[in-house]
Amino acid sequence: MAIFNCSPCGKITTVLAVACAVLLSANVVRTDDAKKADAAKQEKLDVAAVKSLKAPSFVVPKTGGIRMILIKPGTFTMGSPPSEVGRGDDETQHKVTISKPFYMAETETTHAQYLPIMRPNFRPILVGRGRYGYSVPELHQGGSFLTIERQRRDLSRRAMDGMTWEDAVRFGKKVTAIERAAGRLPKGYVYRLPTEAEWEYACRAGTTGPFNVKADKMLLFAVCGGFAGCNGDRFFLPPPSHGDTPQEVAGARTPNAWGLYDMHGNLYEWCHDWYGPYPKGPVTDPVGPAEPGKPKRRVARGGCFLSGQAAQYLPDVPGVAVRYLRSASRNCFRYDHQMRINGVRLVLAPEIK
C-alpha cells in the first residue's frame, strides 16, 4: 500500500495532516496485525505431527507458552570419568540407550506457566513479613519464595521455584489431563518428570565433557568472585541486585545443541527417579531404583543459582564450584520439602507404569 509523504517540513493543510496521520496509523496497525498473524501462524499447533512425534518443536496450548523440543532417541555414556574435575563418587559411567523419542520443555517452568494451572486462586497476603522476606501464607498456598519480588518486578518469565517433587508430579498430571481431553497426546505418552537418564541425555545433547556448551571454568567462576556468575558466553548470569534469585529464562543463557536453556544452574530440576547407585552395566530406558538409596530422596539435576558459591568458602578444594553444575552432577532432596532452589522441566514421554 502506498504511504503519503507526511514530512513535517512540507506545507500541508490540517485536513491533509489528519489524513496522513490516519493512514500512517492504519499502516502501523496493519503491520502489527500482520506480525501477530505471522507469529500465530508459526505457533499453530500441528496436532498430527505432535502425535506422530515428528514435530521438531511445539507450544502446548493454554499453558502460558510451554515450548517442547523434540529429543531423538540414541545411546550415550551416562556419568563422568574419574578424571573429571568436581566429580562425585556416584557418577559411575555406564552406557544408556534412550529407545524412543520424547519432548522436553525448552526452559524450566515459569511463574506464568505454573501458577494459573496449579494455583489459580493464589493471592499474596503477608508479602515480605516473614524471616528473610518469605511469608508463610504464600508458601502454604504453594507459592514461590520470590513472592516478595512481585512488588518490584514482573515474575512471569522467572523460573517457578519452591515446588516439592509431589507438586511437580501433579503439574505434569494436570497438563496431561488437559492435553488428553483435547486429543493431542501421542499414544502411550504423558507429561511427566524426566527420568534421570532422559535428563542427562537431553542435557548433554551429544557432548561428553563437563558442560553442554563450550565454557572455560576459570572464566566462569573467577569473574564473579569464585561462584556461578558471568562470562562472555552468557553461560551464567549474575544474580539480580535484590538478593539471590533464579534468573529469567527463555534465552537468558547459551542453549545446548537441542535448543534447551538453563540445564546448568538457575534451578535444580526434579527428576522421576529415587536417588540410588547407578547400574553397573548397559541399560535401556532406566527409571531409577525401586527404592530410595536415601530416605525420601528424589533426584534433582542441573544445579542452581547458588551451586557455585561454595567456592567462596572452600577456595582450595578442586572442582567445588562445579560440583553440582556439570552435566553428570547428581543431587537429591526430600520429595516433600519446599525449597527455593527447586523447579521443574516437563517432558512429554512414554508413560512409566
KEPA-284481 format. One record per residue (C-alpha): x, y, z. Coordinates in pm, 1 decimal, always signed. Each point is the difference from the previous one (the first is absolute). Layout:
# KEPA-284481
<site east="X" north="Y" up="Z"/>
...
//
This chain:
# KEPA-284481
<site east="+0.0" north="+0.0" up="+0.0"/>
<site east="+131.5" north="+346.6" up="-88.4"/>
<site east="+73.0" north="+229.8" up="+292.8"/>
<site east="-25.0" north="+381.8" up="-29.8"/>
<site east="+309.0" north="+204.0" up="+66.5"/>
<site east="-97.3" north="+161.6" up="+327.2"/>
<site east="+323.2" north="+178.5" up="+74.1"/>
<site east="-52.3" north="+292.5" up="+241.9"/>
<site east="+226.0" north="+209.5" up="-223.6"/>
<site east="-263.9" north="+15.3" up="-271.9"/>
<site east="-284.5" north="+253.1" up="+3.6"/>
<site east="-319.6" north="-198.6" up="+27.8"/>
<site east="-342.3" north="+90.1" up="+118.0"/>
<site east="-150.5" north="-118.1" up="+325.2"/>
<site east="-230.6" north="-232.5" up="-189.4"/>
<site east="+286.9" north="-161.9" up="-184.7"/>
<site east="+197.3" north="-27.3" up="+321.4"/>
<site east="-285.6" north="-183.1" up="+166.2"/>
<site east="-40.6" north="-225.1" up="-303.5"/>
<site east="+369.9" north="-80.5" up="+3.0"/>
<site east="-8.5" north="-77.7" up="+369.6"/>
<site east="-293.9" north="-235.1" up="-49.7"/>
<site east="+168.9" north="-176.4" up="-289.2"/>
<site east="+327.2" north="-36.2" up="+189.0"/>
<site east="-186.3" north="-130.7" up="+303.8"/>
<site east="-190.5" north="-246.9" up="-213.0"/>
<site east="+322.5" north="-118.1" up="-158.1"/>
<site east="+158.0" north="-52.6" up="+341.9"/>
<site east="-306.1" north="-191.9" up="+118.2"/>
<site east="+0.6" north="-214.7" up="-310.4"/>
<site east="+373.8" north="-61.6" up="+40.0"/>
<site east="-43.6" north="-100.1" up="+363.8"/>
<site east="-298.3" north="-217.7" up="-87.4"/>
<site east="+199.3" north="-162.9" up="-277.8"/>
<site east="+283.9" north="-74.8" up="+239.4"/>
<site east="-241.6" north="-147.5" up="+250.4"/>
<site east="-166.0" north="-205.9" up="-272.4"/>
<site east="+337.9" north="-129.5" up="-117.4"/>
<site east="+96.6" north="-87.4" up="+356.7"/>
<site east="-332.7" north="-175.0" up="+56.4"/>
<site east="+41.6" north="-191.0" up="-324.1"/>
<site east="+347.1" north="-112.8" up="+104.8"/>
<site east="-130.7" north="-106.2" up="+340.5"/>
<site east="-301.7" north="-183.9" up="-139.0"/>
<site east="+7.5" north="-347.2" up="+145.5"/>
<site east="+34.9" north="-287.0" up="-246.9"/>
<site east="-177.1" north="-263.2" up="+208.4"/>
<site east="+68.6" north="-281.0" up="-245.9"/>
<site east="+373.0" north="+76.7" up="+2.7"/>
<site east="+7.0" north="+6.7" up="+380.9"/>
<site east="-194.1" north="-325.1" up="+33.9"/>
<site east="+231.9" north="-169.1" up="-249.2"/>
<site east="+306.1" north="+145.0" up="+179.8"/>
<site east="+115.8" north="+177.8" up="-314.4"/>
<site east="-42.3" north="+364.6" up="+102.0"/>
<site east="+346.5" north="+145.1" up="+74.8"/>
<site east="-159.4" north="+226.8" up="+260.3"/>
<site east="-340.1" north="+129.6" up="+106.6"/>
<site east="-167.7" north="+217.8" up="+260.2"/>
<site east="-245.2" north="-173.3" up="+232.1"/>
<site east="-331.0" north="+193.3" up="-24.5"/>
<site east="-134.1" north="+185.3" up="+303.4"/>
<site east="+311.4" north="-53.8" up="+211.6"/>
<site east="+152.8" north="+345.1" up="-12.8"/>
<site east="+229.0" north="-91.8" up="-286.7"/>
<site east="+170.9" north="-326.0" up="+98.0"/>
<site east="+209.2" north="-84.7" up="-305.0"/>
<site east="+96.5" north="-364.3" up="-46.6"/>
<site east="+311.1" north="-106.8" up="-192.6"/>
<site east="+32.2" north="-338.9" up="-170.4"/>
<site east="+278.2" north="-217.0" up="+143.8"/>
<site east="+85.9" north="-286.8" up="-233.7"/>
<site east="+89.8" north="-345.6" up="+137.2"/>
<site east="+356.8" north="-115.3" up="+33.2"/>
<site east="+272.7" north="-150.7" up="+216.4"/>
<site east="+240.4" north="+192.8" up="+221.3"/>
<site east="+242.7" north="-41.4" up="+287.3"/>
<site east="-166.6" north="+110.7" up="+322.4"/>
<site east="+216.4" north="+111.3" up="+291.0"/>
<site east="+350.5" north="+144.0" up="-0.1"/>
<site east="+358.1" north="-127.8" up="-29.1"/>
<site east="+214.1" north="-11.6" up="+315.9"/>
<site east="+212.0" north="+283.9" up="-140.4"/>
<site east="-285.6" north="+252.1" up="-21.5"/>
<site east="+47.5" north="+295.4" up="+233.4"/>
<site east="-276.2" north="+24.5" up="+260.4"/>
<site east="-110.3" north="-358.8" up="-52.6"/>
<site east="-210.8" north="-179.3" up="+261.6"/>
<site east="+45.6" north="-363.3" up="+103.5"/>
<site east="-354.3" north="-77.3" up="-117.7"/>
<site east="+66.3" north="+74.9" up="-368.5"/>
<site east="+116.8" north="-344.4" up="-117.6"/>
<site east="+10.4" north="-3.0" up="-379.1"/>
<site east="-230.0" north="-241.2" up="-183.5"/>
<site east="-165.5" north="-24.4" up="-340.4"/>
<site east="-362.6" north="+106.3" up="-19.7"/>
<site east="-235.2" north="-34.0" up="-295.4"/>
<site east="-302.2" north="+226.0" up="-32.8"/>
<site east="-208.5" north="-209.1" up="-237.1"/>
<site east="-286.9" north="+235.7" up="-79.3"/>
<site east="-22.6" north="+367.5" up="-93.8"/>
<site east="-139.5" north="+240.0" up="+254.8"/>
<site east="-57.0" north="+370.7" up="+43.0"/>
<site east="+158.1" north="+214.6" up="+269.4"/>
<site east="-97.5" north="+353.2" up="+99.7"/>
<site east="+229.4" north="+263.8" up="-145.9"/>
<site east="+27.2" north="+172.8" up="+338.0"/>
<site east="-80.0" north="-63.8" up="+360.9"/>
<site east="-365.1" north="+57.9" up="+84.4"/>
<site east="-68.5" north="+367.0" up="+69.7"/>
<site east="-233.9" north="+180.5" up="+238.2"/>
<site east="-230.9" north="+83.9" up="-292.2"/>
<site east="-18.6" north="-366.0" up="-101.9"/>
<site east="-35.3" north="-159.1" up="+343.3"/>
<site east="-219.7" north="+221.3" up="+217.6"/>
<site east="-307.0" north="+30.2" up="-229.7"/>
<site east="-18.7" north="-380.5" up="-27.0"/>
<site east="+103.9" north="-104.5" up="+349.2"/>
<site east="-89.3" north="+299.6" up="+217.7"/>
<site east="-269.8" north="+198.3" up="-185.9"/>
<site east="-122.6" north="+153.3" up="+326.0"/>
<site east="+343.0" north="+92.7" up="+130.6"/>
<site east="-8.5" north="+337.8" up="+174.0"/>
<site east="+297.6" north="+155.4" up="+182.2"/>
<site east="-100.9" north="+87.0" up="+357.6"/>
<site east="+287.9" north="+92.0" up="+229.4"/>
<site east="+267.7" north="+64.0" up="-258.7"/>
<site east="+342.9" north="+50.3" up="+151.1"/>
<site east="-114.1" north="-26.3" up="+363.8"/>
<site east="+180.2" north="-324.7" up="+79.8"/>
<site east="+362.2" north="-94.0" up="+58.7"/>
<site east="+230.2" north="+92.3" up="-289.4"/>
<site east="-299.7" north="+163.3" up="-168.8"/>
<site east="-187.5" north="-329.2" up="-45.7"/>
<site east="-351.7" north="-19.1" up="+135.8"/>
<site east="-172.4" north="-318.6" up="+109.3"/>
<site east="-342.9" north="+73.3" up="-156.6"/>
<site east="+153.3" north="+19.4" up="-348.1"/>
<site east="+201.3" north="-318.4" up="+45.5"/>
<site east="-297.7" north="-184.3" up="+147.4"/>
<site east="-193.2" north="+87.8" up="-313.8"/>
<site east="+271.4" north="-164.7" up="-206.5"/>
<site east="+140.0" north="+334.2" up="-106.2"/>
<site east="+356.0" north="+100.9" up="-75.4"/>
<site east="+271.6" north="+108.6" up="+236.5"/>
<site east="+21.4" north="+295.8" up="-238.0"/>
<site east="-347.8" north="+129.9" up="+84.1"/>
<site east="+158.1" north="+305.8" up="+163.5"/>
<site east="+141.1" north="+88.0" up="-340.9"/>
<site east="-349.4" north="+45.3" up="-147.1"/>
<site east="+3.9" north="+352.3" up="+140.8"/>
<site east="+323.3" north="+80.5" up="-180.8"/>
<site east="-3.5" north="-179.7" up="-333.8"/>
<site east="-194.0" north="-217.0" up="-240.9"/>
<site east="+55.3" north="-363.1" up="+98.3"/>
<site east="-186.5" north="-155.0" up="-291.7"/>
<site east="+317.7" north="-112.3" up="-179.4"/>
<site east="+183.1" north="-107.2" up="+313.2"/>
<site east="+46.0" north="-369.9" up="+62.3"/>
<site east="-258.5" north="-119.2" up="+252.4"/>
<site east="+176.1" north="-96.2" up="+320.9"/>
<site east="-118.2" north="-145.9" up="+329.7"/>
<site east="-185.9" north="-302.3" up="-135.2"/>
<site east="+35.3" north="-341.6" up="+159.6"/>
<site east="+57.8" north="-312.1" up="-206.8"/>
<site east="-365.0" north="-86.0" up="+62.9"/>
<site east="-108.5" north="+342.0" up="-132.9"/>
<site east="+209.9" north="-54.2" up="-312.6"/>
<site east="-157.8" north="-342.1" up="-59.1"/>
<site east="-351.3" north="+144.7" up="+40.1"/>
<site east="+85.8" north="+276.0" up="-246.3"/>
<site east="+89.9" north="-259.6" up="-263.3"/>
<site east="-321.1" north="-189.7" up="+69.6"/>
<site east="-212.5" north="+312.9" up="-40.3"/>
<site east="+160.3" north="+88.6" up="-333.0"/>
<site east="-48.8" north="-362.8" up="-107.0"/>
<site east="-369.3" north="+13.1" up="+89.8"/>
<site east="-47.4" north="+321.6" up="-199.1"/>
<site east="+176.8" north="-137.6" up="-306.5"/>
<site east="-169.6" north="-340.5" up="+21.8"/>
<site east="-342.0" north="+165.8" up="+7.9"/>
<site east="+100.5" north="+200.5" up="-307.9"/>
<site east="+117.1" north="-313.4" up="-181.7"/>
<site east="+354.4" north="+126.2" up="-48.0"/>
<site east="+208.6" north="-270.0" up="+171.9"/>
<site east="+211.9" north="-252.7" up="-190.4"/>
<site east="-113.1" north="-352.8" up="+83.1"/>
<site east="+153.1" north="-118.2" up="+327.4"/>
<site east="+157.7" north="+339.2" up="+74.9"/>
<site east="-60.0" north="+233.3" up="+294.6"/>
<site east="+140.0" north="+320.8" up="+141.4"/>
<site east="+218.2" north="-92.2" up="+295.0"/>
<site east="+335.9" north="+50.9" up="+165.6"/>
<site east="+297.7" north="-120.6" up="-202.0"/>
<site east="+181.0" north="-307.6" up="+119.1"/>
<site east="+353.7" north="+73.0" up="+111.0"/>
<site east="+128.5" north="-169.1" up="-315.0"/>
<site east="-229.6" north="+204.2" up="-226.0"/>
<site east="+113.1" north="+316.5" up="+175.9"/>
<site east="+371.9" north="-64.7" up="-45.4"/>
<site east="-46.9" north="-119.5" up="-358.4"/>
<site east="-189.7" north="+318.7" up="-84.8"/>
<site east="+245.6" north="+216.0" up="+193.5"/>
<site east="+306.9" north="-139.1" up="-173.3"/>
<site east="-146.6" north="+25.2" up="-351.4"/>
<site east="+287.6" north="-205.6" up="-135.5"/>
<site east="+274.3" north="+156.9" up="+213.2"/>
<site east="+231.4" north="-204.8" up="+221.0"/>
<site east="+165.1" north="+265.3" up="+216.6"/>
<site east="-102.2" north="+169.2" up="+325.9"/>
<site east="-233.8" north="+250.6" up="-170.4"/>
<site east="-228.2" north="-7.6" up="-302.0"/>
<site east="+144.6" north="+318.3" up="-149.0"/>
<site east="+356.6" north="+118.2" up="-33.2"/>
<site east="+91.0" north="+168.6" up="+325.6"/>
<site east="+327.3" north="+81.0" up="+173.2"/>
<site east="-33.5" north="-79.6" up="+371.6"/>
<site east="+252.9" north="+267.8" up="+95.2"/>
<site east="-199.7" north="+255.3" up="-194.1"/>
<site east="-326.8" north="-128.9" up="+143.4"/>
<site east="+90.7" north="+33.8" up="+363.4"/>
<site east="+293.8" north="+237.7" up="+33.2"/>
<site east="-190.3" north="+296.0" up="-142.4"/>
<site east="-257.9" north="+1.5" up="+276.9"/>
<site east="+207.7" north="-71.4" up="+306.4"/>
<site east="+5.1" north="-377.2" up="-26.0"/>
<site east="-366.3" north="-84.6" up="-42.1"/>
<site east="-239.4" north="-46.5" up="-287.0"/>
<site east="-6.9" north="+340.9" up="-158.6"/>
<site east="+58.8" north="+131.0" up="-346.5"/>
<site east="+222.6" north="-33.2" up="-301.9"/>
<site east="+6.8" north="+116.6" up="-356.1"/>
<site east="-183.2" north="-311.7" up="-115.8"/>
<site east="-307.2" north="+88.0" up="+211.2"/>
<site east="+34.9" north="-351.4" up="+139.8"/>
<site east="-86.6" north="+125.5" up="+345.1"/>
<site east="-140.2" north="+336.2" up="+99.8"/>
<site east="+50.8" north="+180.5" up="+330.3"/>
<site east="-291.7" north="-0.1" up="+245.8"/>
<site east="-232.9" north="+302.9" up="-3.9"/>
<site east="+90.5" north="+294.5" up="+221.3"/>
<site east="-269.4" north="-91.4" up="+255.2"/>
<site east="+143.8" north="-313.9" up="+157.3"/>
<site east="+60.0" north="-342.0" up="-148.8"/>
<site east="-290.0" north="-106.2" up="-218.8"/>
<site east="-52.1" north="-218.1" up="-308.6"/>
<site east="+68.3" north="+172.6" up="-327.4"/>
<site east="-241.5" north="+75.2" up="-278.2"/>
<site east="-30.0" north="-286.9" up="-244.1"/>
<site east="-60.4" north="-46.8" up="-371.8"/>
<site east="+318.6" north="+127.1" up="-153.5"/>
<site east="+182.9" north="+133.7" up="+305.0"/>
<site east="+290.6" north="-239.6" up="-50.4"/>
<site east="+165.4" north="-194.3" up="-277.8"/>
<site east="-219.5" north="-299.5" up="-104.1"/>
<site east="+137.5" north="-345.2" up="-73.0"/>
<site east="-8.8" north="-169.8" up="-338.5"/>
<site east="-361.9" north="-111.9" up="+48.2"/>
<site east="-101.6" north="+359.8" up="+75.2"/>
<site east="-55.8" north="-51.0" up="+374.5"/>
<site east="+76.4" north="+286.6" up="+236.4"/>
<site east="+125.1" north="+8.0" up="+360.1"/>
<site east="+99.0" north="-362.7" up="+33.0"/>
<site east="+294.0" north="+125.5" up="+208.0"/>
<site east="-99.5" north="+220.7" up="+292.3"/>
<site east="-310.2" north="+209.7" up="+62.7"/>
<site east="-213.4" north="-260.2" up="+186.6"/>
<site east="+45.0" north="-365.8" up="+84.6"/>
<site east="-240.4" north="-200.2" up="-216.2"/>
<site east="-194.9" north="-284.2" up="+157.9"/>
<site east="+33.9" north="-341.4" up="-165.4"/>
<site east="-224.0" north="-305.1" up="+23.1"/>
<site east="+255.3" north="-228.6" up="+165.3"/>
<site east="+68.1" north="-91.2" up="+357.2"/>
<site east="+361.0" north="+79.7" up="+79.7"/>
<site east="+223.2" north="-307.1" up="+2.4"/>
<site east="+311.2" north="-159.0" up="-153.4"/>
<site east="+26.2" north="-35.9" up="-376.7"/>
<site east="-24.5" north="-340.8" up="-168.7"/>
<site east="+335.7" north="-161.7" up="-74.9"/>
<site east="-66.6" north="-94.9" up="-360.9"/>
<site east="-179.2" north="+130.4" up="-311.3"/>
<site east="-370.3" north="+77.8" up="+41.2"/>
<site east="-291.3" north="+110.1" up="-216.8"/>
<site east="-253.5" north="+259.6" up="+114.9"/>
<site east="+85.9" north="-23.0" up="+372.1"/>
<site east="-244.0" north="+151.8" up="+248.6"/>
<site east="+217.5" north="-14.0" up="+309.8"/>
<site east="+8.5" north="-233.1" up="+299.7"/>
<site east="-316.9" north="-154.1" up="+140.9"/>
<site east="+79.4" north="+140.8" up="+344.7"/>
<site east="+184.6" north="+314.2" up="+110.1"/>
<site east="+365.7" north="-25.9" up="+91.5"/>
<site east="-63.4" north="+279.2" up="+248.5"/>
<site east="-333.5" north="+38.8" up="+185.5"/>
<site east="-256.9" north="+201.1" up="-198.6"/>
<site east="+267.0" north="+131.3" up="-239.4"/>
<site east="-90.4" north="+64.0" up="-362.9"/>
<site east="+259.1" north="+99.1" up="-258.8"/>
<site east="+43.2" north="+362.9" up="-105.7"/>
<site east="+239.2" north="+99.1" up="-277.0"/>
<site east="+171.6" north="+304.4" up="-148.9"/>
<site east="+105.4" north="+194.6" up="+307.7"/>
<site east="-138.7" north="+341.0" up="+87.5"/>
<site east="+83.8" north="+367.3" up="+28.0"/>
<site east="+172.7" north="-67.8" up="+333.7"/>
<site east="+196.2" north="-310.7" up="-101.3"/>
<site east="+327.3" north="+168.6" up="-85.1"/>
<site east="+20.2" north="+214.0" up="+311.8"/>
<site east="+172.3" north="-270.5" up="+202.3"/>
<site east="+317.1" north="+115.5" up="-172.1"/>
<site east="-10.5" north="+314.1" up="+214.3"/>
<site east="+37.5" north="-207.5" up="+315.7"/>
<site east="+206.8" north="-291.7" up="-128.9"/>
<site east="+233.8" north="+168.1" up="-252.2"/>
<site east="+267.4" north="-269.5" up="+33.1"/>
<site east="-231.6" north="-294.5" up="-74.1"/>
<site east="+39.8" north="-100.6" up="-367.4"/>
<site east="-324.0" north="+6.6" up="-195.2"/>
<site east="-222.2" north="+115.6" up="+284.7"/>
<site east="-148.5" north="+278.9" up="-213.4"/>
<site east="-114.6" north="-243.5" up="-269.2"/>
<site east="-89.6" north="-293.5" up="+225.7"/>
<site east="-374.4" north="+25.7" up="-64.1"/>
<site east="-4.4" north="+195.6" up="-326.4"/>
<site east="+145.0" north="-256.6" up="-241.5"/>
<site east="-195.5" north="-217.5" up="-242.5"/>
<site east="+70.4" north="-308.8" up="+212.4"/>
<site east="-57.3" north="+166.7" up="+339.5"/>
<site east="-255.2" north="-169.4" up="+225.9"/>
<site east="-184.6" north="+125.0" up="+304.0"/>
<site east="-308.1" north="-104.0" up="+193.8"/>
<site east="-251.3" north="+157.6" up="+236.0"/>
<site east="-297.4" north="-106.5" up="+207.5"/>
<site east="-295.8" north="-24.1" up="-234.3"/>
<site east="-235.1" north="+174.5" up="+244.5"/>
<site east="+208.5" north="+311.7" up="+73.4"/>
<site east="-44.7" north="+346.3" up="-150.2"/>
<site east="+332.4" north="+158.0" up="-90.3"/>
<site east="+80.7" north="+318.6" up="-183.8"/>
<site east="+255.1" north="-181.1" up="-215.9"/>
<site east="-233.0" north="-261.6" up="-154.6"/>
<site east="-209.4" north="+20.3" up="-315.5"/>
<site east="-117.8" north="-221.1" up="-284.1"/>
<site east="+38.6" north="-56.3" up="-373.3"/>
<site east="-265.5" north="-231.0" up="-141.3"/>
<site east="+41.8" north="-262.9" up="-267.2"/>
<site east="-260.6" north="-154.1" up="-229.3"/>
<site east="+121.4" north="-358.2" up="+10.3"/>
<site east="-114.8" north="-362.6" up="+27.3"/>
<site east="-209.2" north="-58.1" up="+308.9"/>
<site east="+179.2" north="-173.6" up="+286.0"/>
<site east="-220.3" north="-271.9" up="+146.4"/>
//
